[in-house]
Amino acid sequence: MLTQTENNKRLAKNTLLLYGRMLLTVGISFYSTRLILANLGIDNYGIYNVIGGFVSMFYMVTSTMTQAVSRFLTFELGTGNKKKLQQTFSTSINILLLLSLVVVLLAETVGLWFVNYKLNISPNRMNAANWIYQFSVLSFVCEMISVPYSASVISHEKMGAFALVTILKVLLTLGIALMLSVSPIDKLVFYGILVLLISISIQLMYWIYCRKHFHECKYSLHIDKNIFKSMFGFAGWNFLTTCASMLSSQGVSILLNMNFGTAINAARGVASQVNGTVGAFSKNFTTALNPQITKSYAAKEIEYTKLLVCKGAKFSYLLLFFIALPCILEIHFLLSQWLKEIPPYAGVFVQLSLIYSLVEVLLGSSETLNRASGKIRNFQILVSITQLLILVFSYFTISVTKNPIWTVAITNIFYLLIFIPRVIINKPFINITFTYYFKKVLSGILIMSVLSIIISLIPVYYLQEGWSRLIIVSVISTISIIVFSYLFVLTKGEKLKILNFVQYKLSRK
């Protein structure tokens, strides 16, 4: 294993690379979507999204296998067993090929029937819809097979390559958006062909890079039975949670629709989009950190693993809190500037969703540790039961109160109730107790958050809503978080590193 100093440098470098990727891709993605919508038209774009949304159900398999493959590859990198690392890679490829075959069989039978006889698509566009469906299925297969390659890149912490491929994908999508205006055939079909070509291109990029840089990325037909059993067991428990999460999320959406109409679904969609964009600021850091947690645990460096888990929780929270706090305080103004018509309850939904994300991000590194251990059954059962209880309690509270806000509030309440169990569930692996976690992470975070919120609320109460107040609130909240984080959140060692870094920069001027 590398020294902690080298790991910290690599972590900082990878985080910056991922932030650069995010800042570049978000703007291009929004512009590309605008061009695609303009060139395809609302009906064609709607057809593509309803077909893509149907095929996306199969991505539950991909998401669970991605976590499983990434965990096992990263773990073997940490142990240094090169032979088992290569066996793990080949076994994961073969598993995904088998799953792809199953998905294709389902897609070409039940799925094809559903598209042609159940989806509400104009008869004169059914031919194009069927082409899009076939392209979407092929794109799914390409992305599924590329999982071990992209997981290898992340496991080796080559975030520069990962960021570059992501940027190229976004640029290629922009190219599609520009080419649609000169399509030689049906625009929707042409769009589907180009999206498929991008999926194939991305797969080739990962394949070429991994074959060149990683010795384990050599395919063989051999399937290691022990790895196969372990990986499928791991993926199975993940699949349980994914299904419970989807059932809960879609069930709550249906409940809201049945009781309050489509406007509430629009509000929930707005909250989801805002939450996802804001959450990306901390996700970049965790993407760079997670491989180090898994590798250090695999190498049995327990004290360093505990340090990484606590550091991950603190800094993930801080990165999210910097953006979330002004958004929570100024959400009504922000929504008024973004949307021509604000769906009812959208502001409250966004605020509660961001609070939920702040709670969840404190447990992100703990969840990574749980996956690293491979003993995920109890954790996945706990989360799955919670998801289903959220759906049940949402049904009853909506029936009694007739207030949609309770659906988001219940989610927050339940995840707060299982906060302590989710911390201590990792005690057998590295002996993290809740008392230890509270002392190292939560106590400072709570003090910093309360003080920052109180100070940031002052201009909200005394100034009129507008751009000036938004800027003032943002500046005050940023300064407050920095000052109180330094005083209450950072350790003595972290403070010393910051002071040394500042002194070094000042001495160079």
C-alpha positions as CSV (number, residue, x, y, z in Angstrom):
1,M,0.0,0.0,0.0
2,L,1.1,3.6,-0.6
3,T,1.8,5.9,2.2
4,Q,-1.0,8.0,3.7
5,T,0.6,11.2,2.3
6,E,0.6,9.7,-1.2
7,N,-3.0,8.5,-0.8
8,N,-4.1,12.0,0.3
9,K,-2.4,13.7,-2.7
10,R,-4.0,11.2,-5.0
11,L,-7.4,11.7,-3.4
12,A,-7.1,15.5,-3.7
13,K,-6.0,15.2,-7.4
14,N,-8.8,12.8,-8.3
15,T,-11.5,14.9,-6.5
16,L,-10.3,18.0,-8.5
17,L,-10.4,16.0,-11.8
18,L,-14.0,14.9,-11.0
19,Y,-15.1,18.4,-10.1
20,G,-13.6,19.7,-13.4
21,R,-15.5,17.0,-15.3
22,M,-18.7,17.9,-13.5
23,L,-18.5,21.6,-14.2
24,L,-17.8,21.0,-17.9
25,T,-20.4,18.3,-18.5
26,V,-23.3,19.9,-16.6
27,G,-23.4,23.0,-18.9
28,I,-22.9,21.0,-22.1
29,S,-25.6,18.4,-21.0
30,F,-28.2,21.1,-20.5
31,Y,-27.4,22.7,-23.8
32,S,-27.5,19.3,-25.6
33,T,-30.9,18.5,-24.1
34,R,-32.2,21.8,-25.3
35,L,-31.0,21.2,-28.9
36,I,-32.2,17.6,-29.0
37,L,-35.7,18.6,-27.8
38,A,-35.8,21.4,-30.4
39,N,-34.7,19.1,-33.3
40,L,-36.8,16.0,-32.4
41,G,-39.9,17.9,-31.3
42,I,-41.9,17.2,-28.2
43,D,-43.7,14.0,-29.5
44,N,-40.5,12.3,-30.7
45,Y,-38.6,13.3,-27.6
46,G,-41.5,11.9,-25.5
47,I,-41.4,8.6,-27.4
48,Y,-37.7,8.3,-26.9
49,N,-38.0,9.0,-23.2
50,V,-40.9,6.6,-22.6
51,I,-39.1,3.8,-24.4
52,G,-35.8,4.7,-22.6
53,G,-37.7,4.8,-19.3
54,F,-39.1,1.3,-19.9
55,V,-35.7,-0.1,-20.8
56,S,-34.1,1.6,-17.8
57,M,-36.0,-0.8,-15.6
58,F,-33.4,-3.4,-16.7
59,Y,-30.7,-1.0,-15.3
60,M,-31.5,-2.3,-11.8
61,V,-29.4,-5.3,-12.8
62,T,-26.6,-3.1,-14.1
63,S,-26.5,-0.9,-10.9
64,T,-26.3,-3.9,-8.6
65,M,-23.7,-5.6,-10.6
66,T,-21.6,-2.4,-10.9
67,Q,-21.4,-2.2,-7.1
68,A,-20.5,-5.9,-6.9
69,V,-17.8,-5.9,-9.6
70,S,-16.3,-2.6,-8.3
71,R,-16.1,-4.0,-4.7
72,F,-14.5,-7.3,-5.7
73,L,-12.0,-5.7,-8.1
74,T,-11.0,-3.0,-5.6
75,F,-10.8,-5.6,-2.7
76,E,-8.4,-7.8,-4.7
77,L,-6.3,-4.8,-5.6
78,G,-6.0,-4.1,-1.9
79,T,-4.9,-7.7,-1.1
80,G,-2.3,-7.6,-4.0
81,N,-3.4,-11.1,-5.3
82,K,-2.9,-10.6,-9.0
83,K,-4.0,-14.1,-10.0
84,K,-7.3,-13.7,-8.1
85,L,-7.7,-10.2,-9.5
86,Q,-7.6,-11.5,-13.1
87,Q,-10.0,-14.4,-12.2
88,T,-12.4,-11.8,-10.6
89,F,-12.3,-9.7,-13.8
90,S,-13.0,-12.7,-16.1
91,T,-15.7,-14.1,-13.9
92,S,-17.5,-10.7,-13.8
93,I,-17.4,-10.5,-17.6
94,N,-18.9,-13.9,-17.9
95,I,-21.6,-13.2,-15.3
96,L,-22.6,-10.0,-17.2
97,L,-22.7,-11.9,-20.5
98,L,-25.1,-14.4,-19.0
99,L,-27.3,-11.7,-17.5
100,S,-27.2,-9.8,-20.8
101,L,-28.5,-12.9,-22.6
102,V,-31.4,-13.2,-20.0
103,V,-32.2,-9.5,-20.4
104,V,-32.3,-9.7,-24.2
105,L,-34.6,-12.7,-24.0
106,L,-37.0,-10.8,-21.7
107,A,-36.7,-7.7,-23.8
108,E,-37.5,-9.5,-27.1
109,T,-40.5,-11.3,-25.7
110,V,-42.3,-9.6,-22.8
111,G,-40.7,-6.3,-23.4
112,L,-41.5,-6.2,-27.1
113,W,-45.1,-7.1,-26.4
114,F,-45.5,-4.4,-23.8
115,V,-44.0,-1.7,-26.1
116,N,-46.3,-2.6,-29.0
117,Y,-49.6,-3.3,-27.1
118,K,-49.5,-1.4,-23.8
119,L,-47.6,1.9,-24.4
120,N,-49.6,4.8,-25.6
121,I,-47.8,5.6,-28.9
122,S,-49.3,7.0,-32.1
123,P,-49.7,4.2,-34.7
124,N,-47.8,6.1,-37.3
125,R,-44.8,6.3,-35.0
126,M,-44.8,2.6,-33.9
127,N,-42.2,1.6,-36.5
128,A,-39.8,4.3,-35.3
129,A,-40.6,3.4,-31.7
130,N,-39.6,-0.3,-32.3
131,W,-36.3,0.8,-33.9
132,I,-35.6,3.0,-30.8
133,Y,-36.5,0.1,-28.6
134,Q,-34.0,-2.2,-30.3
135,F,-31.3,0.4,-30.2
136,S,-32.0,1.0,-26.5
137,V,-31.7,-2.7,-25.7
138,L,-28.4,-2.9,-27.6
139,S,-27.1,0.2,-25.8
140,F,-28.0,-1.4,-22.5
141,V,-26.1,-4.6,-23.4
142,C,-23.0,-2.5,-24.4
143,E,-23.1,-0.6,-21.1
144,M,-23.6,-3.8,-19.1
145,I,-20.5,-5.5,-20.7
146,S,-18.4,-2.3,-20.1
147,V,-19.1,-2.4,-16.3
148,P,-15.9,-4.4,-15.4
149,Y,-13.8,-2.1,-17.5
150,S,-15.2,1.2,-16.0
151,A,-15.0,-0.4,-12.5
152,S,-11.4,-1.3,-13.1
153,V,-10.6,2.3,-14.0
154,I,-12.3,3.5,-10.7
155,S,-10.7,0.8,-8.7
156,H,-7.2,1.8,-9.9
157,E,-8.2,5.4,-9.0
158,K,-7.5,6.5,-12.6
159,M,-10.0,9.4,-12.3
160,G,-8.3,11.3,-15.1
161,A,-9.2,8.6,-17.6
162,F,-12.7,8.2,-16.1
163,A,-13.3,12.0,-16.3
164,L,-11.9,12.1,-19.9
165,V,-14.3,9.3,-21.1
166,T,-17.2,11.0,-19.5
167,I,-16.4,14.3,-21.1
168,L,-16.0,12.6,-24.5
169,K,-19.4,11.0,-24.1
170,V,-20.9,14.4,-23.3
171,L,-19.2,16.0,-26.3
172,L,-20.3,13.2,-28.6
173,T,-23.9,13.7,-27.3
174,L,-23.5,17.4,-28.2
175,G,-22.4,16.3,-31.7
176,I,-25.6,14.2,-32.0
177,A,-27.7,17.2,-31.0
178,L,-26.0,19.3,-33.8
179,M,-26.3,16.5,-36.4
180,L,-30.0,16.0,-35.9
181,S,-30.8,19.1,-37.9
182,V,-29.3,17.5,-41.0
183,S,-30.6,13.9,-40.5
184,P,-30.9,12.0,-43.8
185,I,-33.6,9.7,-42.4
186,D,-36.3,9.8,-39.7
187,K,-34.9,12.0,-37.0
188,L,-35.9,9.8,-34.1
189,V,-34.4,6.6,-35.8
190,F,-31.3,8.6,-36.6
191,Y,-31.0,9.7,-33.0
192,G,-31.3,6.1,-31.8
193,I,-28.6,5.0,-34.2
194,L,-26.2,7.7,-33.0
195,V,-26.9,7.0,-29.3
196,L,-26.1,3.3,-29.9
197,L,-22.8,4.3,-31.7
198,I,-21.8,6.4,-28.7
199,S,-22.4,3.4,-26.4
200,I,-20.2,1.2,-28.6
201,S,-17.6,3.9,-28.7
202,I,-17.5,4.3,-24.9
203,Q,-17.1,0.5,-24.6
204,L,-14.2,0.5,-27.0
205,M,-12.5,3.4,-25.2
206,Y,-12.7,1.5,-21.8
207,W,-11.6,-1.7,-23.5
208,I,-8.5,-0.2,-25.1
209,Y,-7.5,1.8,-22.1
210,C,-7.9,-1.2,-19.7
211,R,-6.1,-3.6,-22.0
212,K,-3.2,-1.2,-22.2
213,H,-2.8,-0.3,-18.6
214,F,-4.2,-3.1,-16.4
215,H,-2.8,-6.6,-16.6
216,E,-5.9,-8.2,-15.1
217,C,-8.2,-7.0,-17.9
218,K,-7.7,-10.1,-20.1
219,Y,-10.8,-12.1,-20.8
220,S,-11.0,-15.9,-20.4
221,L,-14.0,-18.3,-20.5
222,H,-13.1,-19.6,-17.0
223,I,-15.6,-18.9,-14.2
224,D,-14.3,-19.2,-10.7
225,K,-17.1,-20.9,-8.7
226,N,-16.2,-19.3,-5.4
227,I,-16.0,-15.8,-6.9
228,F,-19.2,-16.5,-8.9
229,K,-21.0,-17.5,-5.7
230,S,-19.7,-14.6,-3.7
231,M,-20.4,-12.0,-6.4
232,F,-23.9,-13.2,-7.0
233,G,-24.6,-13.2,-3.3
234,F,-23.4,-9.7,-3.0
235,A,-25.3,-8.5,-6.0
236,G,-28.4,-10.4,-4.8
237,W,-28.6,-8.4,-1.5
238,N,-27.9,-5.2,-3.4
239,F,-30.7,-6.1,-5.8
240,L,-33.1,-6.5,-2.9
241,T,-32.4,-3.0,-1.8
242,T,-32.7,-1.6,-5.3
243,C,-36.1,-3.3,-5.8
244,A,-37.3,-2.0,-2.4
245,S,-36.1,1.5,-3.3
246,M,-37.8,1.5,-6.7
247,L,-41.0,0.1,-5.3
248,S,-41.0,2.7,-2.5
249,S,-40.1,5.6,-4.9
250,Q,-42.6,4.6,-7.6
251,G,-45.3,3.7,-5.1
252,V,-45.0,7.1,-3.4
253,S,-45.2,8.8,-6.8
254,I,-48.4,6.9,-7.6
255,L,-49.9,7.7,-4.2
256,L,-49.2,11.4,-4.8
257,N,-50.6,11.2,-8.3
258,M,-53.8,9.5,-7.2
259,N,-54.4,11.9,-4.4
260,F,-53.1,15.3,-5.6
261,G,-52.7,15.1,-9.4
262,T,-49.7,15.5,-11.8
263,A,-48.7,18.9,-10.4
264,I,-47.4,17.2,-7.2
265,N,-45.4,14.7,-9.3
266,A,-43.9,17.7,-11.1
267,A,-42.9,19.2,-7.7
268,R,-41.3,15.9,-6.8
269,G,-39.4,15.8,-10.1
270,V,-38.1,19.3,-9.5
271,A,-36.9,18.3,-6.0
272,S,-35.2,15.2,-7.4
273,Q,-33.4,17.2,-10.1
274,V,-32.2,19.9,-7.7
275,N,-31.1,17.4,-5.1
276,G,-29.2,15.4,-7.7
277,T,-27.4,18.4,-9.0
278,V,-26.4,19.7,-5.6
279,G,-25.5,16.2,-4.4
280,A,-23.0,15.8,-7.2
281,F,-20.7,18.2,-5.4
282,S,-20.1,15.6,-2.6
283,K,-20.4,12.6,-4.8
284,N,-17.2,13.5,-6.7
285,F,-15.3,13.3,-3.4
286,T,-16.8,10.0,-2.4
287,T,-16.1,8.5,-5.9
288,A,-12.4,9.3,-5.4
289,L,-12.4,8.2,-1.7
290,N,-14.3,4.9,-1.9
291,P,-11.5,2.8,-3.6
292,Q,-9.1,3.8,-0.8
293,I,-11.5,2.6,1.9
294,T,-11.9,-0.7,0.2
295,K,-8.2,-1.2,-0.5
296,S,-7.1,-0.2,3.1
297,Y,-9.7,-2.6,4.6
298,A,-8.5,-5.4,2.3
299,A,-4.9,-4.8,3.3
300,K,-6.1,-5.0,7.0
301,E,-5.0,-1.4,7.8
302,I,-7.8,-1.0,10.3
303,E,-6.8,2.3,11.9
304,Y,-6.2,3.9,8.5
305,T,-9.6,2.6,7.4
306,K,-11.3,4.1,10.4
307,L,-9.6,7.4,9.6
308,L,-10.8,7.3,6.0
309,V,-14.4,6.5,7.0
310,C,-14.5,9.5,9.4
311,K,-12.7,11.8,7.0
312,G,-15.2,10.7,4.2
313,A,-18.2,11.5,6.4
314,K,-16.9,14.9,7.5
315,F,-15.7,16.2,4.1
316,S,-18.6,14.8,2.1
317,Y,-21.0,16.6,4.5
318,L,-19.1,19.8,4.3
319,L,-18.9,19.8,0.4
320,L,-22.7,19.3,0.3
321,F,-23.5,21.7,3.1
322,F,-21.6,24.6,1.3
323,I,-24.2,24.3,-1.6
324,A,-27.2,23.0,0.3
325,L,-27.5,25.7,3.0
326,P,-28.0,28.7,0.7
327,C,-30.3,26.6,-1.5
328,I,-32.4,25.6,1.5
329,L,-32.7,29.2,2.7
330,E,-33.3,30.8,-0.7
331,I,-35.1,28.0,-2.5
332,H,-38.2,30.0,-3.3
333,F,-36.2,32.8,-5.0
334,L,-34.1,30.2,-6.9
335,L,-37.1,28.4,-8.2
336,S,-38.8,31.6,-9.3
337,Q,-35.7,32.5,-11.4
338,W,-35.4,29.0,-12.9
339,L,-39.0,28.0,-13.6
340,K,-41.7,30.0,-15.3
341,E,-44.4,28.2,-13.3
342,I,-43.4,26.7,-9.9
343,P,-45.3,23.5,-9.0
344,P,-47.1,23.6,-5.7
345,Y,-45.0,22.3,-2.7
346,A,-41.8,22.3,-4.9
347,G,-39.9,24.5,-2.5
348,V,-40.7,22.4,0.6
349,F,-40.0,19.2,-1.3
350,V,-36.5,20.5,-2.3
351,Q,-35.7,21.7,1.3
352,L,-36.7,18.4,2.8
353,S,-34.9,16.4,0.1
354,L,-31.7,18.3,0.7
355,I,-31.9,17.7,4.5
356,Y,-32.3,14.0,3.7
357,S,-29.2,14.1,1.5
358,L,-27.2,15.8,4.3
359,V,-28.1,13.0,6.7
360,E,-27.4,10.3,4.1
361,V,-24.0,11.7,3.1
362,L,-22.8,11.3,6.7
363,L,-23.2,7.5,6.2
364,G,-21.8,7.2,2.7
365,S,-18.3,6.1,3.7
366,S,-19.8,3.8,6.3
367,E,-21.8,2.1,3.5
368,T,-18.6,1.8,1.5
369,L,-16.9,0.1,4.4
370,N,-19.9,-2.3,4.7
371,R,-19.6,-3.2,1.0
372,A,-15.8,-3.6,1.4
373,S,-16.4,-6.2,4.2
374,G,-18.7,-8.2,1.9
375,K,-21.0,-8.8,4.9
376,I,-23.9,-6.7,3.5
377,R,-26.9,-8.8,4.3
378,N,-27.9,-7.1,7.6
379,F,-27.4,-3.6,6.1
380,Q,-29.4,-4.3,3.0
381,I,-32.2,-5.9,5.0
382,L,-32.4,-2.9,7.3
383,V,-32.5,-0.4,4.4
384,S,-35.0,-2.5,2.4
385,I,-37.4,-2.8,5.3
386,T,-37.1,1.0,5.9
387,Q,-38.0,1.7,2.3
388,L,-41.1,-0.5,2.4
389,L,-42.2,1.1,5.7
390,I,-41.8,4.5,4.1
391,L,-44.3,3.5,1.5
392,V,-46.8,2.0,4.0
393,F,-46.6,5.0,6.3
394,S,-46.9,7.4,3.4
395,Y,-50.2,5.7,2.4
396,F,-51.7,6.1,5.9
397,T,-50.5,9.7,6.5
398,I,-51.7,10.9,3.1
399,S,-55.1,9.2,3.8
400,V,-55.4,10.9,7.2
401,T,-53.7,14.3,6.7
402,K,-54.3,14.9,2.9
403,N,-50.9,16.7,3.0
404,P,-48.2,15.6,0.4
405,I,-45.4,17.1,2.5
406,W,-45.6,14.1,4.8
407,T,-44.3,11.7,2.1
408,V,-40.9,13.5,2.2
409,A,-41.0,14.1,5.9
410,I,-41.6,10.4,6.6
411,T,-38.5,9.5,4.6
412,N,-36.4,11.9,6.7
413,I,-37.9,10.6,10.0
414,F,-37.3,6.9,9.1
415,Y,-33.7,7.4,8.0
416,L,-33.0,9.4,11.2
417,L,-34.4,6.5,13.2
418,I,-32.0,4.0,11.6
419,F,-29.0,6.3,11.7
420,I,-27.5,4.7,14.8
421,P,-28.1,1.1,13.6
422,R,-26.4,1.9,10.3
423,V,-23.3,3.2,12.1
424,I,-22.9,0.4,14.6
425,I,-23.6,-2.3,12.0
426,N,-20.0,-1.9,11.0
427,K,-18.6,-2.5,14.5
428,P,-17.6,-6.1,13.9
429,F,-15.3,-5.0,11.0
430,I,-13.3,-2.1,12.3
431,N,-14.7,-1.6,15.8
432,I,-16.5,1.8,15.1
433,T,-19.0,2.4,17.9
434,F,-21.6,5.1,17.8
435,T,-19.8,6.9,20.7
436,Y,-16.5,6.9,18.6
437,Y,-18.4,8.1,15.5
438,F,-20.2,10.8,17.4
439,K,-17.0,12.1,18.9
440,K,-15.0,12.0,15.7
441,V,-17.6,13.2,13.2
442,L,-21.1,14.2,14.5
443,S,-20.3,16.4,17.4
444,G,-18.3,18.9,15.4
445,I,-20.7,18.7,12.4
446,L,-23.7,19.4,14.6
447,I,-22.1,22.5,16.3
448,M,-20.9,23.9,13.0
449,S,-24.3,23.3,11.2
450,V,-26.4,25.0,14.0
451,L,-24.1,28.0,14.2
452,S,-23.9,28.4,10.5
453,I,-27.6,28.2,10.0
454,I,-28.3,30.8,12.8
455,I,-25.9,33.3,11.3
456,S,-27.1,32.7,7.7
457,L,-30.7,33.3,8.7
458,I,-30.0,36.9,9.8
459,P,-30.0,38.4,6.3
460,V,-33.0,36.2,5.4
461,Y,-35.1,37.9,8.1
462,Y,-33.9,41.4,7.6
463,L,-33.5,41.8,3.8
464,Q,-35.9,41.6,1.0
465,E,-35.8,38.6,-1.3
466,G,-33.8,39.0,-4.4
467,W,-30.4,38.6,-6.0
468,S,-28.7,40.8,-3.4
469,R,-30.0,38.8,-0.5
470,L,-29.0,35.5,-2.3
471,I,-25.4,36.7,-2.7
472,I,-25.2,38.0,0.8
473,V,-26.6,34.7,2.3
474,S,-24.3,32.7,0.1
475,V,-21.2,34.7,1.2
476,I,-22.2,34.7,4.9
477,S,-23.0,30.9,4.9
478,T,-19.7,30.1,3.1
479,I,-17.6,32.2,5.6
480,S,-19.5,30.7,8.6
481,I,-19.0,27.1,7.4
482,I,-15.3,27.7,6.8
483,V,-14.7,29.4,10.2
484,F,-16.8,26.9,12.3
485,S,-15.5,23.9,10.4
486,Y,-12.0,25.0,11.3
487,L,-12.9,25.5,14.9
488,F,-15.1,22.5,15.5
489,V,-14.9,19.9,12.7
490,L,-11.2,19.6,11.7
491,T,-8.7,17.6,13.7
492,K,-5.5,19.2,14.9
493,G,-3.6,17.3,12.2
494,E,-6.0,18.6,9.5
495,K,-5.7,22.2,10.8
496,L,-1.9,21.9,10.8
497,K,-1.9,20.7,7.2
498,I,-4.1,23.7,6.1
499,L,-1.8,26.2,7.9
500,N,1.3,24.6,6.4
501,F,-0.3,24.7,2.9
502,V,-1.3,28.4,3.3
503,Q,2.1,29.3,4.6
504,Y,3.7,27.5,1.7
505,K,1.6,29.3,-0.8
506,L,2.2,32.7,0.8
507,S,6.0,32.1,0.9
508,R,6.1,31.5,-2.9
509,K,4.7,34.9,-3.6
